[in-house]
Structures are given as structure tokens and as C-alpha cells.
Amino acid sequence: MAEFLETASGRRIAYEKTQGTGPGVVFLGGFKSDMQGTKAVHLEAWAKAQGRAFLRFDYSGHGESSEDFTDGAISDWVEDARAAISQLTQGPQVLVGSSMGGWISLLMARAMPERLAGLVTIAAAPDFTEDSMWAGFDADQRRQLESDGQVALPSDYGEPYIITRRLIEDGRENLVLRDPLIIDAPVRFLQGTADEDVDMSVALQLLEHCQSPDIRLTLVDGADHRFSDPDCLALITTTVEEVTQRAGARGGAAG
């Protein structure tokens, strides 16, 4: 049963929290996803079995949280993540970011280094509003975005995505692949070779761009963007477990 956190901006963020030992694990979901997704629920079950502190939540405009999806942008969801981590967890956390959540986890690592025990991304989509959406728009779509303030994009996951001009413009204020990205914690990137939403080249670029004393990229042949079949889920948990152990060895504190 979800609980709710009211942020300083007045948004109500739905979350589910598991008490346990630290370093805790925080799951950051993807664009238009929610905390009931396969990966989030699977990780929660793993955390409970391990006695590990765990947090999953819905950004504003997602899942059970307040606000409309089309009113949100990266800065809002970063603010939601920061409020959730700050107010609902204690001590260093291992952040697990899926797709857009990978981008947000990188922003969190930059903004809250003292709260970062480790980082795991799954099909991370850093800077996607600029490098995927805006770069992929044709002249008509760019004109429509400018004149109407939004454009509809087809989605493999249901209804079309309504992409707003604010989302694109705000995304430019949060890019992570243009400036140095230094993370003083264990970092693991997981990526499928058959991902049609985030090209494998993004993961390779991220590996090259990010600086960490302990960083690895794992490519899974044939895995798609969902990264949710039994083998992928098992790889996620073993990777998170490894990072929590390494973080603990580095002095990760309570969850």
C-alpha cells in the first residue's frame, strides 16, 4: 500500500519503503513508468529477502503521484527524487536507475555525492530529450512543438507520448554527457544489444564519459529495453548485490 510524501513544491509523491540494513537501495523508474513495474517489484522482493532497506516511488505525473504527466519535466522529476532520497532514506544509498531513471540517477550522483553509495543503471537514457527526441524530430515536428507547445510521438507501450516544448527545453538544462561526470562510487551499467529505445552506443558513450575508480558496462546479447526477462532480472539483482557489498566495504552506512 503506497504512502505519500508531500514535497516543498506541494507535490504528493507515492512511495513504498522497506526497512532494513544499509546501504539502502533506491529504484528510479523510467519515462511514463511507475513503481509497480517488473524491475522495481523484483528488486523489492530481493531487498526483503536480504533484509536490505529499499525505496521505490512514483515521480509526479507518474503512477499514483499527483500532477499531470504533461506538466512535468526532468527538473521536476529530479526534484521529486531528491526529496524522496533526502526525506525517506538515511545514509548512503545505491541508486538503481532504469531508462530515464538512469539519467536522473546520474543527476542525483552529481547533486548528492555524499548520499551515493553506488550506482546501477539499466538501459540508461541520459540526455534523451535532446539526443533522441529533439534530434529525431523532423522540421514539421519542430515547428509544431514551437507553435503548439507539444507534439505526439507513437509509443510501443500504449497511448502516444505527448512531448512538450517545456520537456525539451528543460532537458537542455540537465544534460550529463556534455560536462565532466565524476562519480566516486562503484558504477555498473547494464544494457541490452537489442534495445530499440536506447541504442547500445549510448551505453558505450556513457562508459567512456563517466569517471569512476570502479566502473563496468555489461552488455546482454538479445536483451530489449524492458530488460525484464528472468535472466535480466537475475543479472540486475546480482549486480545490485555486488555494488551494495562493495559500497559496504567502502563504508556505506545505515539504510
C-alpha positions as CSV (number, residue, x, y, z in Angstrom):
1,M,0.0,0.0,0.0
2,A,1.5,3.3,-1.1
3,E,2.3,6.1,1.3
4,F,2.7,9.7,0.3
5,L,5.4,12.3,0.7
6,E,4.5,16.0,0.2
7,T,7.4,17.9,-1.3
8,A,8.3,21.5,-0.7
9,S,6.7,22.2,-4.1
10,G,3.4,20.8,-2.9
11,R,3.5,17.6,-5.0
12,R,2.4,14.3,-3.4
13,I,4.9,11.6,-4.2
14,A,3.6,8.0,-3.8
15,Y,6.2,5.6,-2.4
16,E,6.7,2.1,-0.8
17,K,9.5,1.7,1.6
18,T,11.1,-1.4,3.1
19,Q,13.0,-1.2,6.3
20,G,16.4,-2.9,6.5
21,T,20.1,-2.6,6.7
22,G,22.3,-0.2,4.7
23,P,23.4,0.9,2.3
24,G,19.9,1.1,1.2
25,V,18.7,0.7,-2.4
26,V,16.5,3.3,-4.2
27,F,14.8,2.4,-7.6
28,L,14.4,5.2,-10.1
29,G,11.9,4.3,-12.8
30,G,11.6,5.3,-16.4
31,F,9.7,7.8,-18.5
32,K,6.0,7.3,-18.0
33,S,6.7,4.2,-15.9
34,D,5.8,3.6,-12.3
35,M,6.9,1.8,-9.2
36,Q,4.7,-1.2,-9.9
37,G,6.9,-2.2,-12.8
38,T,8.5,-5.6,-13.0
39,K,12.1,-4.5,-12.2
40,A,11.0,-2.4,-9.2
41,V,8.9,-5.1,-7.7
42,H,11.5,-7.8,-8.3
43,L,14.2,-5.7,-6.6
44,E,11.9,-5.0,-3.6
45,A,11.4,-8.8,-3.2
46,W,15.2,-9.3,-3.3
47,A,15.7,-6.5,-0.8
48,K,13.1,-8.0,1.6
49,A,14.8,-11.4,1.3
50,Q,18.2,-9.8,2.1
51,G,16.9,-7.6,4.9
52,R,18.1,-4.6,2.8
53,A,16.5,-1.2,3.1
54,F,14.7,-0.4,-0.2
55,L,12.7,2.5,-1.6
56,R,10.6,2.8,-4.8
57,F,8.4,5.8,-5.7
58,D,6.5,7.5,-8.5
59,Y,7.7,10.8,-9.9
60,S,5.0,13.5,-10.1
61,G,2.7,12.8,-13.1
62,H,3.5,9.1,-12.9
63,G,1.7,6.2,-11.2
64,E,-0.1,7.2,-8.0
65,S,1.6,10.5,-7.5
66,S,-0.1,13.9,-8.0
67,E,0.1,16.2,-11.1
68,D,-0.4,15.6,-14.8
69,F,2.3,13.8,-16.8
70,T,2.4,16.5,-19.5
71,D,3.0,19.2,-16.9
72,G,6.3,17.6,-15.8
73,A,9.9,17.8,-16.9
74,I,13.3,16.5,-16.0
75,S,13.9,19.2,-13.3
76,D,10.6,18.3,-11.6
77,W,11.4,14.6,-11.5
78,V,14.9,15.3,-10.3
79,E,13.4,17.4,-7.5
80,D,11.0,14.6,-6.6
81,A,13.9,12.1,-6.5
82,R,15.9,14.4,-4.3
83,A,13.0,14.9,-1.9
84,A,12.4,11.1,-1.7
85,I,16.1,10.3,-1.1
86,S,16.6,13.1,1.4
87,Q,13.4,12.5,3.4
88,L,12.8,8.8,3.1
89,T,16.2,7.3,3.4
90,Q,19.2,7.6,5.8
91,G,22.8,7.4,4.9
92,P,24.4,6.5,1.6
93,Q,22.2,4.8,-1.0
94,V,22.8,2.6,-4.0
95,L,20.7,4.2,-6.8
96,V,19.2,1.8,-9.4
97,G,18.0,3.9,-12.4
98,S,16.1,2.4,-15.3
99,S,16.0,4.2,-18.7
100,M,15.1,7.8,-17.8
101,G,15.8,6.8,-14.2
102,G,19.4,6.2,-15.3
103,W,19.7,9.8,-16.3
104,I,18.0,11.0,-13.1
105,S,20.3,8.8,-11.0
106,L,23.4,10.4,-12.7
107,L,22.0,13.8,-11.8
108,M,21.5,12.6,-8.2
109,A,25.0,11.3,-8.1
110,R,26.2,14.7,-9.2
111,A,23.9,16.7,-6.9
112,M,24.2,14.5,-3.7
113,P,27.6,12.8,-3.8
114,E,27.5,12.4,0.0
115,R,24.4,10.3,-0.2
116,L,25.7,8.0,-3.0
117,A,27.0,4.5,-2.1
118,G,26.9,3.1,-5.6
119,L,25.1,3.3,-8.9
120,V,23.5,0.8,-11.2
121,T,21.8,1.8,-14.4
122,I,19.6,-0.4,-16.6
123,A,19.3,0.7,-20.3
124,A,20.2,4.2,-19.1
125,A,18.8,7.1,-21.3
126,P,20.9,10.1,-20.4
127,D,20.1,13.3,-22.3
128,F,17.3,11.5,-24.3
129,T,15.2,14.6,-24.7
130,E,17.9,16.2,-26.7
131,D,19.8,13.4,-28.3
132,S,16.9,11.1,-29.1
133,M,13.7,13.2,-29.2
134,W,14.8,16.6,-30.4
135,A,17.5,15.1,-32.7
136,G,14.9,12.8,-34.2
137,F,12.2,15.4,-34.9
138,D,11.7,16.4,-38.5
139,A,11.1,20.1,-39.5
140,D,7.3,19.8,-39.2
141,Q,7.5,18.3,-35.7
142,R,9.9,21.0,-34.6
143,R,7.6,23.7,-36.0
144,Q,4.6,22.0,-34.2
145,L,6.4,21.9,-30.9
146,E,7.2,25.6,-31.3
147,S,3.7,26.6,-32.4
148,D,1.5,24.2,-30.3
149,G,3.8,23.7,-27.4
150,Q,3.6,19.9,-27.8
151,V,3.9,17.0,-30.3
152,A,2.6,13.4,-30.1
153,L,5.0,10.6,-30.6
154,P,3.9,6.9,-31.2
155,S,4.7,4.5,-28.4
156,D,5.2,0.8,-28.2
157,Y,3.9,0.8,-24.7
158,G,0.3,2.1,-25.3
159,E,-1.0,5.6,-25.9
160,P,1.2,8.1,-27.8
161,Y,3.7,10.1,-25.8
162,I,2.8,13.8,-25.6
163,I,6.1,15.6,-25.7
164,T,6.0,19.2,-24.6
165,R,8.2,22.1,-25.5
166,R,9.0,22.5,-21.8
167,L,10.2,18.9,-21.5
168,I,12.7,19.5,-24.4
169,E,13.8,23.0,-23.2
170,D,14.1,21.8,-19.6
171,G,16.1,18.7,-20.6
172,R,18.8,21.0,-22.1
173,E,19.3,22.4,-18.6
174,N,20.0,18.9,-17.2
175,L,22.4,17.2,-19.7
176,V,25.1,15.0,-18.3
177,L,27.1,13.9,-21.3
178,R,28.4,17.4,-22.1
179,D,30.3,18.1,-18.9
180,P,32.6,16.0,-16.8
181,L,30.7,13.3,-14.9
182,I,32.8,12.2,-11.9
183,I,31.3,9.5,-9.6
184,D,33.4,8.4,-6.6
185,A,31.5,5.2,-6.0
186,P,31.1,1.8,-7.7
187,V,29.2,2.2,-11.0
188,R,27.6,-0.6,-13.1
189,F,25.8,0.0,-16.5
190,L,23.6,-2.8,-17.8
191,Q,22.5,-2.6,-21.5
192,G,20.8,-5.0,-24.0
193,T,22.1,-5.2,-27.5
194,A,18.5,-5.5,-28.9
195,D,17.3,-2.3,-27.2
196,E,15.3,-0.3,-29.8
197,D,14.7,2.7,-27.5
198,V,18.3,3.3,-26.3
199,D,21.0,2.3,-28.7
200,M,24.0,0.4,-27.4
201,S,26.2,3.3,-28.5
202,V,24.6,5.4,-25.7
203,A,25.9,2.9,-23.1
204,L,29.4,2.9,-24.7
205,Q,29.4,6.7,-24.7
206,L,28.3,6.7,-21.0
207,L,31.1,4.3,-20.1
208,E,33.7,6.4,-21.8
209,H,32.3,9.7,-20.4
210,C,31.8,8.7,-16.8
211,Q,34.8,8.8,-14.5
212,S,34.8,6.4,-11.5
213,P,37.5,4.3,-9.8
214,D,35.2,1.2,-10.2
215,I,33.1,1.2,-13.3
216,R,31.9,-1.6,-15.7
217,L,29.5,-2.0,-18.5
218,T,27.7,-5.3,-19.1
219,L,26.1,-5.9,-22.5
220,V,23.4,-8.6,-22.7
221,D,23.1,-10.1,-26.2
222,G,19.5,-10.0,-27.4
223,A,18.0,-8.2,-24.4
224,D,15.5,-5.4,-25.2
225,H,14.7,-2.1,-23.5
226,R,12.4,-3.7,-20.9
227,F,15.3,-5.8,-19.6
228,S,12.8,-7.8,-17.6
229,D,13.1,-11.5,-18.6
230,P,14.3,-13.9,-15.9
231,D,17.9,-13.7,-16.9
232,C,17.9,-10.0,-17.0
233,L,16.2,-9.7,-13.6
234,A,18.7,-12.1,-12.1
235,L,21.6,-10.0,-13.5
236,I,20.0,-6.9,-12.0
237,T,19.9,-8.4,-8.5
238,T,23.4,-9.9,-8.7
239,T,24.7,-6.5,-9.9
240,V,23.0,-4.6,-7.2
241,E,24.1,-7.1,-4.6
242,E,27.7,-6.7,-5.8
243,V,27.5,-2.9,-5.6
244,T,26.0,-2.9,-2.1
245,Q,28.8,-5.2,-0.9
246,R,31.4,-3.0,-2.5
247,A,29.7,0.1,-1.1
248,G,29.5,-1.5,2.3
249,A,33.2,-2.3,2.2
250,R,33.9,1.4,1.4
251,G,31.9,2.4,4.5
252,G,28.2,2.6,3.4
253,A,26.1,3.4,6.4
254,A,22.5,2.7,7.5
255,G,19.7,2.4,5.1
